[in-house]
Structure formats: C-alpha cells, structure tokens
Amino acid sequence: MHGRDLRGSVPGAARAAEADHPALPDGGDRDPVPGPDGRAAHVRRKGEALRLPAPVWEDLGEVLVSGGRLLLLTDFDGTLAPLAADPTQVELAPSTREDLRALARPPRAVVGVLSGRSLGDVRARVGVPELIYAGCHGLEVEGRGIAFRHPEAERQRARLADLAGELRARVGSLPGASVEDKGLAIGLHYRNAAPGAAERLEREAARALAGTPGLRILRGKKIIEILPAVDWNKGECARWIRQAVFGAAADVTTLYLGDDETDELAFGALAPWAVTVRVGPDEAPSRAAHRVPDVAEVLRLFAGLARQARRLS
C-alpha cells in the first residue's frame, strides 16, 4: 500500500479498535507500528485517554517502511511542545528533535511545522534543517528547497510594523500583556494578564484597524492576532506544501495535527484527503477525524514512527 487515503478508513478503523489494545497484524516481515505505550493504539472509552485507532497507526507505518509518500504536518505550540505562561520560554524536547530528524531524513517522510509564530522563531525553536517551516499561519514558508511569501501579505508588512508600535504605546502598561511584531502578523498576548485584558486588547485592536483596509483580527489561545486580510490559512498552506513537494501525485498520505482554533481551518480544508488530529480535551466540537489528549501523546506518536524510520537506516 502506497499513500492510501486514510481518512476514508476511519469508520472501519474505529470498529476494528473496539477491543482493548487489539494486536496489529505482523504484515509479513514488517514490524507493526507500536502505539504510545508500545502496544496497539485504541479508541477512547469513557475514562481512557484519546488515542488514534490501531489501523491508522499501522497504515502510517506501512507507508513509511514501504517507501510511500508520507507528509507529516503539525502545529508547534500545544502540539509539539507544551504551552507556557511565557511564549518565549517554550522549548522542544531534545528527544523530539531527534525523532523529527529521523523521520525527515530523505527518503523518509516529509515533515512540516505550521505555526502562528514567525518563520524565524519556529525554525529556531525546532532546529531541524531537514523540515519545512511555515510561519504566521502559513503566510511564509521555507525548507527542503521550497519557499513562499504571500504577495498580498507582504504588501502589509510595513503597515503592520507601524501598527505594532502604536499598540505597544496603547497597551504596553497593561500588566501581563505584550505586543509581538511577527513581521507578517502582530500578536497581542494576554496569558499572564488579569481577567478582562482580552476585552481591552480586542478593543484596542479594533480601534487600531478602524479605517485601515487589508487587515483582520484572528483569535487564538490567549492571543489576539492582527494579520493581512488575505484568503489564506493553515489549510491553504498545507495544500500548497503538498503541491510544491509532490506535484499532482495522488498517492500522498498526509497527517495533520493541531490544538488551536486556527488548526480547525486546516482540518476542514484537508478532510477529504488527510488524517486530521485535534490535540487536547474533547470539550469542544472539532472538524478533525481524531483526537489525542495532550502533547505527550503526540510525542509518543512521533517517537513510534521514528523508531520505524531508524530501523530502515
């Protein structure tokens, strides 16, 4: 099997995983992909952690070991690395960095990190040259010989820089809040601010944008962002990466993981041809086909696939 569309296999996968830790078939001389605990993954029951169905684990590993086309796309904050009170203190675990490097070593998988951070910031925090990086929710992309800057967004760069300065003057004295100039976006952070800070920041953002065409507000986890008002998001970026790397090839198996509302746009855009995974508690509806409970589960997923990749070296 090369690059089979796993999204279409989800209903059967769920039924096959009803038994506790079902055994994966050995696939001849192929090692089954272990679940997070070294056994087959299973569907969530009441009181259990959310995990990907066993056939999804198996199929991802089969694509990897058979030399099929595998595209692994993931958010950074809250997906590859735990969220932190101070966004500047978020770090990737060294073991995860090595797992990503093992997976991305040609001709293994193509791995991309799509983040709301600036391109330079997320690339420095992950620190694996073999990966593709997308910053500012996909407005800028680099890696593995491809590069992209959204032309309409670029035309707003100078205006965004001016606006960031204006907002610092307006909210710089608000305890626990901060203004981040990300080049193609502005982030208004309030994770450490007092209750009511979000409303104040949103009012200031709306005031700053009044009479300024071409910009929009995007709400995320403890952040309000100002971005160019272009028809582009993480989902469109993921489509662009797939096309840039694989061309018109239909047999590309794609996995996308994310934890934020901005990732919901990607889940919707990718649903016809990707395995989509929402990271975090299942408290709110999601367009993703699957859920896992936390970053630790994501890291175990990548660790299991990386073990498979190392066996091929």
Summary of the structure (lengths in Angstrom):
residues: 313
radius of gyration: 20.0
end to end distance: 20.6
largest distance: 65.1
contacts: 1085
relative contact order: 0.17
helix: 38%
strand: 19%
